[in-house]
Amino acid sequence: MSLLKVVSYPNRGRSFVLTQAVSSGSTVLRTRPYVAIPADLEQYHKTECSFLKHLFTENAVSLSADTNSNEGKISSEDSDKLSPYEMDYTWLLARVLIKRAREQRRAIEVGINSELEDKSNMEVGGMIGMSFADVWALCSNATAFSPRAISKFMQITTMLAGFTRNHIFPSIGLPSLAEQNFLPPASPADQLPPAKHLVQLEMSILALICKEECNSFGLYTFSYLGNKEPRQGYGLALYPEAVFFNHSCVPNVGHVTRAIPDPRRSEEAAGAELVFYATRDLKEGDEAVISYVALDDNRAKSARQKDLEKTFFFNCDCIRCVAEQQGDKQSELTKDLDRLMCRKDGCCGWFVPLQLSRCGDDARNDSGTDLDSSKRWCCEACGRRRE
């Protein structure tokens, strides 16, 4: 029995809730990506190589801000180029299209119905039943994007449509008429005004970009700059099964990524499994919420809400924001959040359950006696156990 189910809340959409009580540190969901970057290089190299060479050499830009963010200021001479963030999600979308083509090719070979409504139960991405249908079912929030974002989406749409016609179809071996049924038509809710002038392939790719931008997960590490710097992005992935976690500035669920071993080569990973765990005891019926911003985000409510509205298109009214609006900035809520953070000697890491940590799953201390549950947590960045 799943620990989570999806329910709908008025004015908030769908969200995960607990189907039974769970204790602090319990895993509530493990899920694998439909696609991820930069994993699985060998699997995609033949099809994507020439496209990536063009993408990363012809679109290099000069940024005056963090290159892992979409907040960089692009110089005027580079205004028609893509930022590193835009190149990353273009790469991710190229893989979505490649995988969609492979699903269709396999459907043709085994003679099954390739329509989206037919969940063929074939193994895709390491999970039984996951297919492009799960990606296409994601929400798009198409009308919420800024004119500048839409302009970039149009540019990327042209690139991806050309890549699909000139590289994916010949490489995968789809028939010449494949374009007609390659992607489903965009629904009215997923259509942007510029899409009225596009043919179906471009129109559907534009909708797909909106879906990716609302639902992809960043992958983070502390390996690049160390534990005294904020988390560092290293990848991007689509986890269709995990999109129903709503946001709270004081989450009751945390998540970490763990490498999926590649059985072909022991030194490489075949992607990143996303593991969600309870940060405190939860009751049946509790909404399971994660934080869309870094856990060490101690900015004022107005600054957090500005970023959430700009990036995720909603005004946060979580219990922490309500408490701060009422003048309570040192409530028990923030104490719970502080308990998730390490902060030892300037460490920027956060505690994860010991069985999910890189410290190993040993729940005993140095003397060999059992650790109590409060100490079965380990810092993701520096490895310190919580006292």
C-alpha positions as CSV (number, residue, x, y, z in Angstrom):
1,M,0.0,0.0,0.0
2,S,1.3,3.4,-1.0
3,L,2.0,5.9,1.9
4,L,0.8,8.7,-0.3
5,K,-2.4,9.5,-2.2
6,V,-3.3,12.5,-4.4
7,V,-6.2,14.8,-3.3
8,S,-7.4,18.1,-4.6
9,Y,-7.6,21.2,-2.5
10,P,-9.7,24.3,-3.4
11,N,-7.6,27.0,-5.1
12,R,-4.4,25.0,-4.6
13,G,-4.8,22.0,-7.0
14,R,-3.6,18.5,-6.3
15,S,-1.4,17.4,-3.5
16,F,0.0,14.4,-1.7
17,V,-1.4,13.4,1.7
18,L,-0.4,10.5,4.0
19,T,-2.5,7.4,3.9
20,Q,-1.2,6.3,7.3
21,A,0.9,7.6,10.1
22,V,4.7,7.6,9.7
23,S,7.5,8.3,12.0
24,S,10.2,10.9,11.6
25,G,12.9,9.7,9.2
26,S,10.6,7.2,7.4
27,T,10.8,7.0,3.6
28,V,7.5,8.0,2.0
29,L,8.4,7.8,-1.7
30,R,11.3,6.5,-3.9
31,T,11.1,7.4,-7.6
32,R,13.3,7.3,-10.6
33,P,13.4,9.9,-13.4
34,Y,11.8,9.7,-16.8
35,V,14.9,11.5,-18.1
36,A,17.8,13.2,-16.3
37,I,20.9,15.1,-17.3
38,P,23.8,14.5,-17.3
39,A,23.3,10.8,-16.6
40,D,23.1,8.0,-19.2
41,L,25.6,9.6,-21.6
42,E,26.3,6.3,-23.4
43,Q,22.5,5.6,-23.9
44,Y,21.9,9.0,-25.6
45,H,25.2,9.9,-27.1
46,K,24.6,8.7,-30.6
47,T,21.4,10.7,-31.1
48,E,22.2,13.8,-29.1
49,C,25.9,14.4,-29.7
50,S,25.7,16.8,-32.7
51,F,22.8,18.7,-31.2
52,L,24.6,19.2,-27.9
53,K,27.8,20.3,-29.7
54,H,25.7,23.1,-31.4
55,L,23.8,23.9,-28.2
56,F,26.8,24.4,-26.0
57,T,29.2,26.0,-28.5
58,E,26.8,28.3,-30.3
59,N,24.9,29.5,-27.3
60,A,27.7,30.4,-24.8
61,V,26.8,33.6,-23.0
62,S,28.6,36.0,-20.6
63,L,26.8,36.1,-17.3
64,S,27.3,38.6,-14.5
65,A,25.5,36.3,-12.0
66,D,25.4,32.6,-10.8
67,T,25.6,30.4,-13.9
68,N,23.5,27.7,-12.2
69,S,20.6,30.1,-12.0
70,N,18.2,31.7,-14.5
71,E,18.8,35.0,-12.8
72,G,21.9,35.8,-14.8
73,K,22.1,39.1,-16.7
74,I,22.8,38.6,-20.3
75,S,24.7,41.1,-22.3
76,S,23.1,42.8,-25.3
77,E,25.3,41.0,-27.8
78,D,24.2,37.7,-26.3
79,S,20.5,38.4,-26.0
80,D,19.6,35.9,-28.7
81,K,21.6,33.1,-27.1
82,L,20.6,30.8,-24.3
83,S,21.8,31.0,-20.7
84,P,23.3,28.0,-19.0
85,Y,20.0,27.3,-17.3
86,E,18.2,27.5,-20.6
87,M,20.7,25.2,-22.2
88,D,20.2,22.6,-19.4
89,Y,16.5,22.4,-19.8
90,T,16.8,22.3,-23.6
91,W,19.1,19.3,-23.2
92,L,16.6,17.7,-20.8
93,L,13.8,18.2,-23.3
94,A,15.9,16.8,-26.1
95,R,16.1,13.6,-24.1
96,V,12.4,13.6,-23.5
97,L,11.9,13.7,-27.3
98,I,14.5,10.9,-27.9
99,K,12.8,8.7,-25.3
100,R,9.4,9.4,-26.8
101,A,10.7,8.3,-30.2
102,R,12.1,5.1,-28.7
103,E,8.8,4.3,-27.1
104,Q,7.0,4.7,-30.4
105,R,9.7,2.7,-32.2
106,R,9.3,-0.2,-29.8
107,A,5.5,0.1,-30.0
108,I,5.8,-0.4,-33.8
109,E,8.2,-3.3,-33.4
110,V,6.0,-5.3,-30.9
111,G,2.7,-4.2,-32.6
112,I,1.1,-2.5,-29.6
113,N,-1.1,0.6,-29.6
114,S,1.2,3.6,-29.1
115,E,-1.5,6.1,-28.2
116,L,-1.0,7.9,-24.9
117,E,-4.1,6.4,-23.4
118,D,-2.6,2.9,-23.7
119,K,-0.3,2.5,-20.6
120,S,1.5,-0.5,-22.1
121,N,3.2,-1.6,-18.9
122,M,6.5,-1.8,-20.7
123,E,9.6,-1.0,-18.7
124,V,10.7,2.6,-19.3
125,G,13.4,4.4,-17.3
126,G,13.7,1.5,-14.9
127,M,10.1,1.7,-13.8
128,I,7.2,-0.5,-15.0
129,G,4.5,1.6,-16.7
130,M,6.3,5.0,-16.8
131,S,6.0,6.4,-20.3
132,F,5.7,9.7,-22.1
133,A,2.1,9.7,-21.1
134,D,3.2,10.6,-17.6
135,V,5.1,13.6,-18.8
136,W,2.4,14.8,-21.1
137,A,-0.1,14.6,-18.2
138,L,1.9,17.3,-16.2
139,C,0.4,20.7,-15.8
140,S,1.9,23.6,-17.8
141,N,0.7,26.9,-16.3
142,A,1.2,28.2,-19.8
143,T,-0.5,31.5,-19.2
144,A,1.8,32.4,-16.3
145,F,5.1,32.8,-18.2
146,S,6.5,36.2,-18.9
147,P,6.9,37.6,-22.5
148,R,10.6,37.2,-22.2
149,A,10.3,33.5,-21.2
150,I,7.8,32.9,-24.0
151,S,10.2,34.4,-26.5
152,K,13.0,32.0,-25.3
153,F,10.5,29.1,-25.4
154,M,9.8,29.9,-29.1
155,Q,13.5,30.0,-29.9
156,I,14.0,26.6,-28.1
157,T,11.0,25.2,-29.8
158,T,12.5,25.9,-33.3
159,M,15.8,24.2,-32.2
160,L,14.0,21.1,-30.8
161,A,11.7,20.7,-33.8
162,G,14.7,20.8,-36.2
163,F,16.5,18.3,-34.0
164,T,13.5,16.0,-34.0
165,R,13.0,16.1,-37.7
166,N,16.7,16.0,-38.8
167,H,18.2,13.8,-36.1
168,I,15.8,11.9,-33.9
169,F,13.5,10.4,-36.6
170,P,16.4,9.2,-38.8
171,S,18.4,7.9,-35.8
172,I,15.6,6.1,-34.1
173,G,14.3,4.8,-37.5
174,L,10.7,6.1,-37.3
175,P,8.8,6.2,-40.6
176,S,8.5,9.3,-42.7
177,L,4.9,10.0,-41.5
178,A,6.0,9.8,-37.8
179,E,5.7,13.6,-37.3
180,Q,1.9,13.5,-37.6
181,N,1.5,11.3,-34.5
182,F,4.8,12.0,-32.7
183,L,3.3,14.3,-30.0
184,P,-0.3,14.8,-29.1
185,P,-2.0,18.1,-29.9
186,A,-1.6,20.7,-27.2
187,S,-4.8,21.2,-25.2
188,P,-6.4,24.8,-25.2
189,A,-5.1,25.2,-21.6
190,D,-1.5,24.5,-22.7
191,Q,-1.5,26.8,-25.7
192,L,0.3,30.1,-25.8
193,P,-0.7,33.0,-28.2
194,P,2.3,32.5,-30.5
195,A,1.3,28.8,-30.9
196,K,-1.6,29.7,-33.2
197,H,0.9,30.3,-36.0
198,L,2.8,27.0,-35.5
199,V,2.4,23.6,-37.0
200,Q,1.4,20.8,-34.7
201,L,4.9,19.6,-33.9
202,E,6.1,23.0,-32.8
203,M,2.9,23.7,-31.0
204,S,3.2,20.5,-29.0
205,I,6.9,21.1,-28.2
206,L,6.1,24.6,-26.9
207,A,3.5,23.0,-24.6
208,L,6.1,20.4,-23.5
209,I,8.6,23.2,-22.6
210,C,6.0,24.8,-20.3
211,K,5.3,21.4,-18.6
212,E,9.0,20.8,-18.0
213,E,9.6,24.3,-16.6
214,C,6.8,23.7,-14.0
215,N,7.7,20.2,-13.0
216,S,11.5,19.4,-13.3
217,F,13.7,18.9,-10.2
218,G,17.1,20.3,-9.8
219,L,19.8,17.9,-8.6
220,Y,22.3,19.2,-6.0
221,T,25.5,18.3,-4.3
222,F,28.2,19.8,-2.0
223,S,31.0,18.1,-3.8
224,Y,32.0,21.0,-6.1
225,L,32.6,23.8,-3.6
226,G,32.4,22.1,-0.3
227,N,30.0,22.1,2.7
228,K,30.5,25.8,3.6
229,E,28.9,27.0,0.4
230,P,25.2,26.7,-0.5
231,R,24.1,23.5,-2.3
232,Q,25.5,23.3,-5.9
233,G,23.4,22.2,-8.8
234,Y,24.8,19.4,-11.0
235,G,21.8,18.2,-13.0
236,L,18.1,18.3,-13.9
237,A,15.5,15.6,-14.1
238,L,11.8,14.9,-14.6
239,Y,10.1,12.8,-11.9
240,P,6.5,12.6,-13.0
241,E,5.5,10.6,-9.9
242,A,6.8,13.2,-7.5
243,V,5.1,16.4,-8.9
244,F,2.3,16.3,-6.3
245,F,4.3,17.6,-3.4
246,N,3.2,21.1,-2.7
247,H,5.4,23.7,-1.1
248,S,5.8,24.9,2.4
249,C,8.5,27.2,3.9
250,V,8.6,24.8,6.8
251,P,8.4,21.4,5.1
252,N,7.5,18.1,6.8
253,V,9.1,16.1,4.0
254,G,12.7,16.3,2.8
255,H,14.3,14.7,-0.2
256,V,17.7,13.6,-1.5
257,T,19.0,12.1,-4.7
258,R,21.0,8.9,-4.8
259,A,22.8,7.4,-7.8
260,I,21.2,4.5,-9.5
261,P,23.9,1.9,-10.1
262,D,24.6,1.1,-13.8
263,P,24.9,-2.7,-14.0
264,R,27.0,-2.3,-17.2
265,R,29.7,-0.2,-15.6
266,S,30.3,-0.1,-11.9
267,E,31.9,3.4,-12.0
268,E,28.9,5.2,-13.5
269,A,25.3,5.8,-12.5
270,A,22.3,5.3,-14.6
271,G,20.5,8.3,-13.2
272,A,19.4,9.7,-9.8
273,E,16.7,8.2,-7.7
274,L,14.8,10.8,-5.7
275,V,14.0,9.7,-2.1
276,F,11.5,11.6,0.0
277,Y,11.4,11.2,3.8
278,A,9.4,12.5,6.7
279,T,11.2,15.2,8.7
280,R,8.9,14.7,11.7
281,D,6.2,12.4,12.8
282,L,3.1,12.7,10.6
283,K,-0.4,11.5,11.0
284,E,-2.8,9.9,8.5
285,G,-4.3,12.6,6.4
286,D,-1.5,15.1,6.8
287,E,-0.5,17.0,3.7
288,A,3.0,16.0,2.6
289,V,4.9,19.2,1.7
290,I,8.5,19.9,0.6
291,S,10.4,23.2,0.2
292,Y,10.8,24.6,-3.3
293,V,13.6,26.8,-2.0
294,A,16.8,25.9,-0.1
295,L,16.2,24.9,3.5
296,D,18.7,27.5,4.7
297,D,16.7,30.3,3.1
298,N,16.3,32.7,6.1
299,R,15.2,35.7,4.1
300,A,12.2,37.7,5.1
301,K,8.8,36.4,4.0
302,S,8.5,39.1,1.3
303,A,11.7,38.0,-0.4
304,R,10.8,34.3,-0.3
305,Q,7.3,35.0,-1.7
306,K,8.7,37.2,-4.5
307,D,10.9,34.3,-5.7
308,L,8.2,31.7,-5.3
309,E,5.8,33.9,-7.3
310,K,8.3,34.6,-10.0
311,T,9.5,31.0,-10.4
312,F,6.5,28.9,-9.4
313,F,3.6,31.3,-10.0
314,F,1.9,31.3,-6.6
315,N,1.7,33.3,-3.4
316,C,2.8,31.3,-0.5
317,D,0.3,31.2,2.5
318,C,2.0,28.3,4.4
319,I,1.9,28.3,8.2
320,R,5.3,29.9,8.4
321,C,4.4,32.8,6.2
322,V,1.2,33.3,8.1
323,A,3.0,33.3,11.4
324,E,5.6,35.8,10.2
325,Q,2.9,38.0,8.8
326,Q,1.4,38.1,12.3
327,G,4.8,39.1,13.7
328,D,6.0,35.8,15.0
329,K,9.4,35.2,13.5
330,Q,10.8,32.9,16.2
331,S,7.9,30.4,16.4
332,E,8.2,26.7,17.0
333,L,7.9,26.3,13.3
334,T,11.2,28.0,12.6
335,K,12.8,26.0,15.4
336,D,11.7,22.8,13.6
337,L,13.2,24.1,10.5
338,D,16.5,25.0,12.3
339,R,16.7,21.5,13.6
340,L,16.9,20.2,10.0
341,M,20.0,22.3,9.3
342,C,23.6,21.4,10.4
343,R,25.3,24.9,10.6
344,K,28.3,23.3,12.5
345,D,31.3,25.5,11.8
346,G,29.5,27.2,8.9
347,C,28.3,24.0,7.3
348,C,25.4,24.7,4.8
349,G,24.2,21.1,4.8
350,W,21.0,19.6,6.2
351,F,20.3,16.4,8.1
352,V,18.9,13.3,6.4
353,P,17.9,10.0,8.0
354,L,21.0,7.9,8.7
355,Q,19.7,5.0,6.5
356,L,19.6,7.4,3.5
357,S,22.8,9.3,4.3
358,R,26.2,8.9,2.9
359,C,27.4,8.0,6.4
360,G,25.8,4.5,5.9
361,D,22.9,2.8,7.6
362,D,24.5,1.9,10.9
363,A,22.1,2.9,13.6
364,R,24.7,2.3,16.4
365,N,27.2,4.6,18.0
366,D,30.9,4.0,18.5
367,S,30.3,1.9,21.6
368,G,28.0,-0.4,19.7
369,T,24.8,0.6,21.5
370,D,21.7,1.6,19.6
371,L,21.3,5.3,18.8
372,D,18.0,6.9,19.7
373,S,15.8,8.1,16.8
374,S,16.9,11.7,17.3
375,K,20.5,10.8,16.5
376,R,19.7,8.7,13.5
377,W,20.3,11.7,11.3
378,C,23.4,12.7,9.4
379,C,24.5,15.9,7.6
380,E,24.3,15.5,3.9
381,A,27.3,17.9,3.4
382,C,29.8,17.2,6.2
383,G,28.7,13.8,7.6
384,R,28.1,15.0,11.2
385,R,25.5,13.1,13.1
386,R,22.8,15.2,14.8
387,E,23.2,15.5,18.6
